[in-house]
Amino acid sequence: MNSPKFQSLLERFPDYINSVLQKDAKNNNFFQCPFCGSGTHGKHSTGALAVDFAEKTWFCHACGEN
């Protein structure tokens, strides 16, 4: 997928993730998972959705979405 639209989406990936997902308080590359809800169970809960901003990928360690 090297279409201009797709490339434009990839360029905005970090901004989008940071605008819609809540960051884990202890790790800037982990977020609450929008698929399974990991990280939404209280103030000491940690997000399981790991985001690799350089590769523009994600993986949830709780539910396996990627």
C-alpha positions in Angstrom: 0.0 0.0 0.0 2.0 3.0 -1.2 -1.0 5.1 -2.2 -0.7 8.8 -1.3 -3.8 8.5 1.0 -2.3 5.6 2.9 1.1 7.4 3.3 -0.8 10.4 4.6 -2.5 8.3 7.2 0.8 6.8 8.3 2.3 10.2 8.8 -0.6 11.2 11.1 -0.5 7.9 13.1 1.3 9.2 16.2 -0.9 12.3 16.5 -4.1 10.1 16.1 -3.0 7.6 18.7 -2.1 10.3 21.2 -5.4 12.1 20.6 -7.8 9.2 21.0 -6.2 6.8 23.5 -5.4 7.3 27.1 -1.7 6.9 27.9 -0.5 4.6 30.6 0.8 6.8 33.5 4.1 5.0 33.7 5.0 4.2 30.1 4.4 6.5 27.1 4.3 3.7 24.6 1.4 1.9 26.4 -2.2 2.8 26.2 -5.6 1.6 27.3 -6.7 -0.9 24.7 -9.8 0.2 22.7 -10.5 -3.4 21.7 -10.6 -5.2 25.1 -10.5 -2.3 27.6 -7.3 -3.3 29.3 -6.1 -0.4 31.4 -9.5 0.9 32.2 -10.0 -0.9 35.6 -9.0 1.7 38.1 -6.3 4.4 38.6 -3.5 1.8 39.2 -4.4 -0.2 36.1 -1.8 -0.3 33.3 -2.6 -0.3 29.6 -1.7 -3.3 27.6 -1.7 -1.8 24.2 1.9 -1.3 23.1 2.4 1.2 20.3 5.6 1.4 18.2 5.5 4.9 16.8 8.6 4.3 14.6 7.0 1.3 12.9 3.5 2.6 13.2 2.2 -0.7 14.7 0.4 -1.7 17.9 -0.1 -4.9 19.8 -2.3 -5.6 22.8 -0.7 -7.9 25.3 -4.1 -8.7 26.9 -6.2 -9.5 23.8 -3.7 -9.9 21.0 -5.1 -7.3 18.7 -2.5 -5.9 16.3 
